[in-house]
Amino acid sequence: MVYLQAAIKLYPGKQQDFIALLNSLTPVVAKHGWKLVGSYATFAGRLNTVLDLWELPNPNALQAALSDPEMQKAASRINEIVEDEVLTILTKLPIG
């Protein structure tokens, strides 16, 4: 099991569009084993930023989901909402 952190810079005024987009794409990535741990918006710091944390079964699930035809269909909609995105794959440390 790995985690995917998506740090997403939205275009101004696009947060509600992003929420609708994420709700529509969550079932698509779920087919590839993704589980949303949480989605968070900033209210201080870098404006128009969202941080999503996903649980993935393995690192290959990232490419599998991004290659899904439904994701390809959503590409133009994503480009209208998302200004910049940084994806980071993480492993959980054995703490606690």
N, C-alpha and C positions, 0 to 999 in steps of 0.2 A: 504494500500500500504506500502511495506517495500522495503529496498534496500539490495543488497548483494554485499559486497566488497570481491573480490578474489585477494589476494596477492600471486603471482605466481613466484616461482624461477625456471627459465628455465635452462636446461643443456646448457653449453657454445655452441654458434653457432646454436642454435635452434630457434631463434626469427622468421625467415621466415617460418619455419615449424609450429610454434605456430600460426602465422597469418593465414596460410592455414587451420589449425585445427579449429580455432575459427570461421572462415568463413563457414566451413562445419557444425559445430555444432550449430551455431546461429539459423538456422531454426528448429532444434530439440527442443531446449529449448523454442523457441517462441511458440511452441504448448502448452506449460505449462504457458504461460502468461509472460515470461521473455522479457524484452526490454533492450538492451544494451545502457546505458547512455554514456559510453566511455571506451576505452581501452588505457592505457598509459604505455610507457616503460621508464625506468630510463636511464638517461645519466650521472647522478652523484649519489653517494650513493651506495647502494648494487647493484652490477653488475648483469646483466641477470635477472632482475626483471620486471615483468609486473603487473600493477594494473588494474583490470577490475571492473567497477561499473555497476550493473544491477538493474533495477526496477522490482520488483516481485509483483504479486497481493496479496500475503499473504505468511507467512513463510512456509506453506506446499508445495508451488511450488518448493522449493529447493529439497525436497525428491522426489517429483513427477518427476522432470526432471532427477535427478540422477538415478532413477529406470527405466527410459525409455530404451527399448531394443536397440535403436540406440546408446545411451550413453554407454551401456554395450559392444556393438560391437567395440566402439572406445577406450576402456580401454587400450589395449596394445599400441596403437598409442600414447595415452596420456602419458603413463608411459615412453615412449622413449623420450618425449619432456619435461615433467614437473618433476623437481627434488623434489619440495616441494610446497605445496599450503595451505594457511590459508583462510578459509571462515568465514566471519563475517556478521551476519544479523543486519541491522541498521534501525532505524526509523528516520524520518525527524523531527528536532526540529522546533517549531513554532517561527521562527525568520525571520523577514523581511516581 
